[in-house]
Amino acid sequence: MQSNISHLTTGNSADNKNTKIQSLFLNYWQVLEEYPNSIDLGMGMPSTNIFRSKLEADEEFVEGRRLWQADYQHQAGDRKLREAFSKFEEKRTGISYTASNVMLVSGGLRGFSLVLDCLAKKESNIVEIVPTYPLLAGQVRNTLTRLGATLTSIIPKDTKTFQITLDEIIPYIKSSSIIYLTNPNNPTGLYVPKDVLFKIITTCEQVGAYIIIDEACDISLNLNQDEKTYLNSPIVIRILSLSKTYLLAGFRLGYMVAHSELIKTFSNAYSFSDGNAPLVANKAIMSYLNNPWLMPFISQVVGSKVKLASDIFSQCHSIIEYIKPEACFYIFLKIKYYNNSWFLFKELLAKGINIVPGCLFGVDEDPWIRVCCCREDDILIDYLDKLNKALDTL
């Protein structure tokens, strides 16, 4: 796959590609429905069983999960909980946040769409870095269709790790730009290098552009990860999800961190489309935040799963290469295969194995697949052994 920068508009020249990206995720689910008994290495949610013994040993944690608060509240969320998140983020980033910098939303995806609703205009040029999460890419294209804005899609020259360089993105940061990226990247699990992200942010500040950073998969496998003080910028909007970091998949809970004026803008717009803030589990979430051992424990468990999966993959002859993740529980694999990742996905599914094809993330030509390895050890070993054997028979 060669380095490629494509400028997409909502005109006829882009219709086919945009339609493909917007429909591909739906097609993925429709194909899955035909194989209801396939083993699941695709869906990006961890099995809660791998954390159960530790979590259930903490009575306060379990009790917190039972304390639901089903009331209306401020459209940015309950202030006490926002304050708790601001302290949590200060510990993670070294930035002195307050409740005014935090807004609760119904999942990271709703946070992302809300930001686009508020910031994107007809004159905007949205800049994306491939690979990227398919539902973010689809939402961007919905925005293009609605507003007539433009899109610059950048495929890094480095197709081994897909890490973007300054030279590849700096020319496309202008006053009309809205940059968006996943950090750590979904599907590679790699962080944007700190110096590169810092320069992107400072360039956006200089020209008046915005940068949206989706941190939904930010479970670092390195517990000594550096502070992120470079994110303290009025043009940075950070979006976080509780689906992976706190094992709350399916509840559609998340929060955003940004400059107080932006939070005010977002929360005001939110009230006219979504009403009150969605988080009715305030006491439960507060219990999560008050357990300092929880995130290190999750990171430790996730790290062990990634290592186990990596060891197993090293024994498969059909895997050309794989990216060792720095965060979360995904591994992105390049497979020795005669066709693209969509055909590989369907062929594996016919053998009873569900993975996520790389084309969903914008990697079209080469047969990359994403595997979720956050399963119980015995199940993970069994599933990956079946995957290896299936790959070697293709």
BADRENKE-904785 format. One record per residue (C-alpha): residue in one letter; x, y, z; residue number from 1. Coordinates in steps of 0.02 Angstrom, whole numbers, plus 50000, padded with zeros to 5 digits. Layout:
BEGIN
REC r     u     v     w   k
REC a     X     Y     Z NUM
...
//
This chain:
BEGIN
REC r     u     v     w   k
REC m 50000 50000 50000   1
REC q 50075 50165 49947   2
REC s 50069 50333 50035   3
REC n 49911 50421 49981   4
REC i 49825 50584 50018   5
REC s 49651 50604 49948   6
REC h 49545 50761 49953   7
REC l 49364 50708 49962   8
REC t 49211 50816 49939   9
REC t 49028 50776 49934  10
REC g 49026 50785 49745  11
REC n 49006 50638 49625  12
REC s 49192 50597 49624  13
REC a 49184 50548 49806  14
REC d 49013 50466 49813  15
REC n 49071 50287 49788  16
REC k 49210 50294 49917  17
REC n 49105 50384 50046  18
REC t 48960 50264 50021  19
REC k 49077 50116 50044  20
REC i 49148 50183 50207  21
REC q 48977 50227 50275  22
REC s 48900 50058 50232  23
REC l 49045 49944 50269  24
REC f 49016 49931 50456  25
REC l 48833 49888 50427  26
REC n 48884 49757 50299  27
REC y 49002 49684 50429  28
REC w 48859 49658 50552  29
REC q 48746 49585 50417  30
REC v 48877 49457 50369  31
REC l 48904 49412 50553  32
REC e 48718 49374 50573  33
REC e 48740 49232 50448  34
REC y 48864 49147 50565  35
REC p 48790 49161 50741  36
REC n 48899 49022 50813  37
REC s 49068 49090 50762  38
REC i 49200 49114 50896  39
REC d 49225 49297 50934  40
REC l 49397 49376 50912  41
REC g 49323 49528 50829  42
REC m 49215 49627 50950  43
REC g 49322 49750 51044  44
REC m 49252 49725 51218  45
REC p 49340 49626 51355  46
REC s 49264 49477 51438  47
REC t 49212 49535 51611  48
REC n 49252 49362 51680  49
REC i 49438 49399 51675  50
REC f 49415 49538 51804  51
REC r 49275 49463 51906  52
REC s 49373 49383 52050  53
REC k 49464 49543 52090  54
REC l 49317 49659 52068  55
REC e 49196 49554 52169  56
REC a 49322 49546 52311  57
REC d 49297 49732 52335  58
REC e 49128 49756 52418  59
REC e 49129 49945 52395  60
REC f 49154 49924 52208  61
REC v 49012 49798 52192  62
REC e 48898 49904 52299  63
REC g 48938 50056 52191  64
REC r 48880 49963 52037  65
REC r 48711 49937 52119  66
REC l 48683 50118 52163  67
REC w 48597 50193 52012  68
REC q 48536 50371 52015  69
REC a 48394 50387 51891  70
REC d 48366 50575 51898  71
REC y 48376 50718 51776  72
REC q 48532 50823 51790  73
REC h 48632 50965 51714  74
REC q 48656 50936 51528  75
REC a 48845 50929 51553  76
REC g 48823 50802 51692  77
REC d 48820 50800 51881  78
REC r 48946 50928 51945  79
REC k 49016 50817 52083  80
REC l 49049 50679 51959  81
REC r 49127 50802 51836  82
REC e 49240 50862 51976  83
REC a 49289 50683 52012  84
REC f 49332 50656 51828  85
REC s 49433 50817 51826  86
REC k 49539 50754 51971  87
REC f 49556 50585 51886  88
REC e 49615 50670 51726  89
REC e 49736 50781 51824  90
REC k 49820 50625 51893  91
REC r 49832 50549 51719  92
REC t 49891 50704 51626  93
REC g 49970 50824 51750  94
REC i 49846 50959 51695  95
REC s 49746 51056 51825  96
REC y 49572 51023 51758  97
REC t 49410 51076 51844  98
REC a 49229 51022 51825  99
REC s 49208 51160 51695 100
REC n 49326 51063 51581 101
REC v 49223 50903 51585 102
REC m 49060 50852 51502 103
REC l 48972 50684 51515 104
REC v 48902 50610 51354 105
REC s 48814 50452 51299 106
REC g 48971 50367 51238 107
REC g 49127 50423 51147 108
REC l 49040 50418 50979 109
REC r 48906 50541 51035 110
REC g 49042 50654 51102 111
REC f 49129 50651 50933 112
REC s 48970 50686 50834 113
REC l 48926 50828 50954 114
REC v 49095 50911 50927 115
REC l 49074 50900 50738 116
REC d 48897 50969 50752 117
REC c 48963 51120 50845 118
REC l 49128 51155 50756 119
REC a 49112 51097 50575 120
REC k 49054 51221 50442 121
REC k 49038 51219 50254 122
REC e 49212 51296 50241 123
REC s 49290 51165 50356 124
REC n 49418 51039 50298 125
REC i 49417 50885 50409 126
REC v 49585 50795 50414 127
REC e 49591 50611 50460 128
REC i 49737 50494 50483 129
REC v 49716 50315 50421 130
REC p 49692 50190 50498 131
REC t 49550 50256 50605 132
REC y 49397 50191 50693 133
REC p 49259 50159 50563 134
REC l 49116 50241 50659 135
REC l 49215 50402 50676 136
REC a 49253 50397 50490 137
REC g 49070 50367 50452 138
REC q 49015 50512 50561 139
REC v 49138 50626 50471 140
REC r 49062 50577 50305 141
REC n 48887 50610 50371 142
REC t 48948 50784 50415 143
REC l 49019 50806 50239 144
REC t 48853 50758 50163 145
REC r 48757 50877 50274 146
REC l 48871 51028 50262 147
REC g 48966 51009 50099 148
REC a 49132 51020 50190 149
REC t 49290 50935 50126 150
REC l 49398 50793 50190 151
REC t 49584 50759 50181 152
REC s 49622 50576 50216 153
REC i 49806 50539 50249 154
REC i 49880 50365 50238 155
REC p 50052 50366 50320 156
REC k 50201 50312 50215 157
REC d 50247 50192 50355 158
REC t 50133 50044 50319 159
REC k 50217 49934 50450 160
REC t 50158 50034 50601 161
REC f 50052 50171 50517 162
REC q 50135 50306 50622 163
REC i 50106 50481 50551 164
REC t 50253 50600 50531 165
REC l 50254 50789 50545 166
REC d 50296 50812 50361 167
REC e 50141 50714 50312 168
REC i 50015 50814 50411 169
REC i 50083 50989 50442 170
REC p 50044 51053 50264 171
REC y 49860 51014 50291 172
REC i 49838 51110 50453 173
REC k 49755 51274 50410 174
REC s 49632 51391 50495 175
REC s 49486 51294 50420 176
REC s 49553 51125 50478 177
REC i 49477 51006 50604 178
REC i 49602 50866 50638 179
REC y 49539 50706 50715 180
REC l 49635 50552 50769 181
REC t 49625 50404 50886 182
REC n 49761 50399 51020 183
REC p 49806 50263 51053 184
REC n 49763 50215 50878 185
REC n 49622 50095 50848 186
REC p 49669 49967 50775 187
REC t 49859 49974 50799 188
REC g 49862 50011 50986 189
REC l 50006 50134 50962 190
REC y 50014 50310 51031 191
REC v 50057 50456 50917 192
REC p 50237 50500 50964 193
REC k 50235 50637 51094 194
REC d 50344 50757 50994 195
REC v 50236 50735 50839 196
REC l 50073 50764 50932 197
REC f 50146 50914 51022 198
REC k 50196 50993 50856 199
REC i 50025 50956 50779 200
REC i 49941 51040 50927 201
REC t 50054 51193 50927 202
REC t 50029 51213 50739 203
REC c 49841 51204 50763 204
REC e 49854 51339 50897 205
REC q 49954 51452 50782 206
REC v 49827 51445 50640 207
REC g 49668 51428 50743 208
REC a 49626 51248 50696 209
REC y 49547 51118 50811 210
REC i 49607 50943 50852 211
REC i 49490 50806 50915 212
REC i 49579 50663 51004 213
REC d 49479 50505 51033 214
REC e 49556 50416 51183 215
REC a 49426 50279 51199 216
REC c 49558 50141 51201 217
REC d 49678 50224 51323 218
REC i 49721 50078 51434 219
REC s 49909 50097 51437 220
REC l 50010 49937 51451 221
REC n 50151 50042 51527 222
REC l 50102 50095 51702 223
REC n 50244 50223 51703 224
REC q 50178 50317 51552 225
REC d 50234 50498 51543 226
REC e 50117 50639 51590 227
REC k 50024 50724 51448 228
REC t 50042 50907 51491 229
REC y 50059 50948 51306 230
REC l 49872 50920 51292 231
REC n 49837 51078 51392 232
REC s 49778 51182 51245 233
REC p 49618 51279 51209 234
REC i 49601 51199 51038 235
REC v 49612 51017 51098 236
REC i 49454 50916 51128 237
REC r 49484 50747 51210 238
REC i 49348 50614 51205 239
REC l 49350 50464 51321 240
REC s 49239 50312 51338 241
REC l 49197 50207 51490 242
REC s 49162 50052 51383 243
REC k 49341 49990 51388 244
REC t 49423 50083 51530 245
REC y 49289 50035 51657 246
REC l 49214 49880 51574 247
REC l 49047 49964 51543 248
REC a 49020 49910 51364 249
REC g 48840 49931 51309 250
REC f 48797 50072 51430 251
REC r 48855 50206 51305 252
REC l 48942 50313 51435 253
REC g 49086 50432 51408 254
REC y 49151 50606 51440 255
REC m 49241 50747 51353 256
REC v 49382 50858 51415 257
REC a 49409 51028 51336 258
REC h 49423 51215 51369 259
REC s 49281 51278 51478 260
REC e 49209 51388 51339 261
REC l 49202 51239 51221 262
REC i 49119 51133 51355 263
REC k 48990 51270 51378 264
REC t 48957 51271 51190 265
REC f 48944 51081 51179 266
REC s 48831 51062 51331 267
REC n 48714 51199 51271 268
REC a 48697 51117 51099 269
REC y 48675 50948 51181 270
REC s 48520 51004 51274 271
REC f 48425 51034 51112 272
REC s 48465 50865 51035 273
REC d 48487 50746 51181 274
REC g 48409 50833 51330 275
REC n 48490 50798 51498 276
REC a 48657 50712 51519 277
REC p 48641 50523 51500 278
REC l 48741 50465 51649 279
REC v 48616 50395 51774 280
REC a 48748 50286 51859 281
REC n 48832 50429 51950 282
REC k 48859 50340 52115 283
REC a 48921 50184 52030 284
REC i 49046 50281 51924 285
REC m 49103 50378 52077 286
REC s 49141 50212 52159 287
REC y 49247 50164 52009 288
REC l 49345 50327 52019 289
REC n 49376 50306 52205 290
REC n 49464 50139 52179 291
REC p 49647 50183 52141 292
REC w 49692 50001 52111 293
REC l 49566 49976 51972 294
REC m 49655 50051 51822 295
REC p 49826 49976 51864 296
REC f 49740 49808 51887 297
REC i 49651 49820 51718 298
REC s 49814 49873 51632 299
REC q 49906 49726 51711 300
REC v 49776 49600 51655 301
REC v 49765 49674 51480 302
REC g 49954 49671 51464 303
REC s 49959 49487 51506 304
REC k 49828 49450 51372 305
REC v 49924 49547 51240 306
REC k 50085 49454 51283 307
REC l 49998 49285 51278 308
REC a 49921 49325 51108 309
REC s 50086 49390 51040 310
REC d 50175 49229 51090 311
REC i 50042 49126 51002 312
REC f 50046 49233 50845 313
REC s 50235 49213 50833 314
REC q 50203 49028 50793 315
REC c 50089 49061 50644 316
REC h 50173 49051 50474 317
REC s 50035 49150 50386 318
REC i 50060 49307 50489 319
REC i 50182 49418 50395 320
REC e 50196 49544 50535 321
REC y 50099 49615 50680 322
REC i 50104 49778 50775 323
REC k 50147 49762 50959 324
REC p 50022 49877 51046 325
REC e 50065 50005 51179 326
REC a 49886 50015 51242 327
REC c 49720 49924 51247 328
REC f 49692 49742 51198 329
REC y 49697 49741 51009 330
REC i 49829 49669 50894 331
REC f 49836 49719 50710 332
REC l 49901 49578 50599 333
REC k 49957 49575 50418 334
REC i 49916 49407 50339 335
REC k 49992 49313 50192 336
REC y 49838 49306 50083 337
REC y 49793 49320 49899 338
REC n 49654 49449 49917 339
REC n 49601 49596 50027 340
REC s 49546 49594 50209 341
REC w 49359 49588 50171 342
REC f 49377 49425 50077 343
REC l 49490 49360 50216 344
REC f 49359 49408 50346 345
REC k 49222 49313 50253 346
REC e 49331 49161 50225 347
REC l 49378 49153 50410 348
REC l 49197 49178 50459 349
REC a 49148 49030 50351 350
REC k 49272 48931 50457 351
REC g 49184 48993 50614 352
REC i 49303 49133 50666 353
REC n 49256 49316 50680 354
REC i 49391 49450 50664 355
REC v 49380 49631 50607 356
REC p 49447 49664 50430 357
REC g 49570 49806 50406 358
REC c 49461 49886 50273 359
REC l 49343 49945 50410 360
REC f 49485 50054 50473 361
REC g 49528 50122 50300 362
REC v 49668 49999 50259 363
REC d 49601 49934 50095 364
REC e 49738 49854 49992 365
REC d 49836 49743 50111 366
REC p 49755 49599 50209 367
REC w 49766 49668 50387 368
REC i 49649 49607 50523 369
REC r 49616 49665 50702 370
REC v 49603 49537 50840 371
REC c 49534 49570 51014 372
REC c 49632 49466 51140 373
REC c 49544 49512 51302 374
REC r 49470 49342 51339 375
REC e 49499 49215 51478 376
REC d 49666 49126 51453 377
REC d 49596 48955 51410 378
REC i 49470 49029 51288 379
REC l 49599 49145 51211 380
REC i 49723 49004 51184 381
REC d 49589 48895 51105 382
REC y 49523 49033 50992 383
REC l 49695 49091 50934 384
REC d 49749 48913 50901 385
REC k 49595 48892 50789 386
REC l 49634 49058 50704 387
REC n 49816 49008 50670 388
REC k 49763 48841 50597 389
REC a 49630 48924 50489 390
REC l 49755 49051 50423 391
REC d 49881 48917 50380 392
REC t 49751 48820 50280 393
REC l 49695 48967 50171 394
//
